[in-house]
Amino acid sequence: MLGIPMAAMSYVARRFEATRALPAMYSIDDHLPQHYVSALTPAGVQNEFGD
């Protein structure tokens, strides 16, 4: 259960340049939809975000 507050704090820390380099095991940011779309898109094919 301690992972949930740590994930939220990591999400906030990634928003500020001064704290972006701090190590974090988990982040809510990792589970945003664009990361799933990018992970499931075949290599060499652009996804809907242009990546």
N, C-alpha and C positions, 0 to 999 in steps of 0.2 A: 504494500500500500504506500510505502514511502516513495516509490518510483513516480507516482502520479504528480505530487507537488514538485518533485525534481524536474520532471518533464516540462511542467508549466514554467518553472523558473528558467530552464534552458531555452525555451521558446522566446521568452522576454530578453534573455541575454544575447541571443543571436540578432536582435533588432538594433543593438548599439555596437558601434565599431570598437569601442574600448573593451567590451566584454565578449566580443565574437570569438576570440581565440581560446577562451576558457574551455577545458575539456568537459564533455557531457556524454553520459552513456545513452540517455534517451532524450528525445525531444518530440513534442507534439508536431513540430514543423515537418518531421520525417513522414508523417502520415497524411499530409495534405494531398488532395486529389491529383495535382499536377505531377507529383513524384510517382504515383502509381501509373499514370498514363505514360510518363517517360520510361519507366521500367519495363512496361509491357510492349512498347513500340519496337519493332524489329530494327536492327542496326541498318543505317543508311536510309531510313525512312523518316521524314519529318513528322512530328506529331502536331496536334492542333495549336500548340504554342510556338511553333516554328523552330523548335530545338532539334 
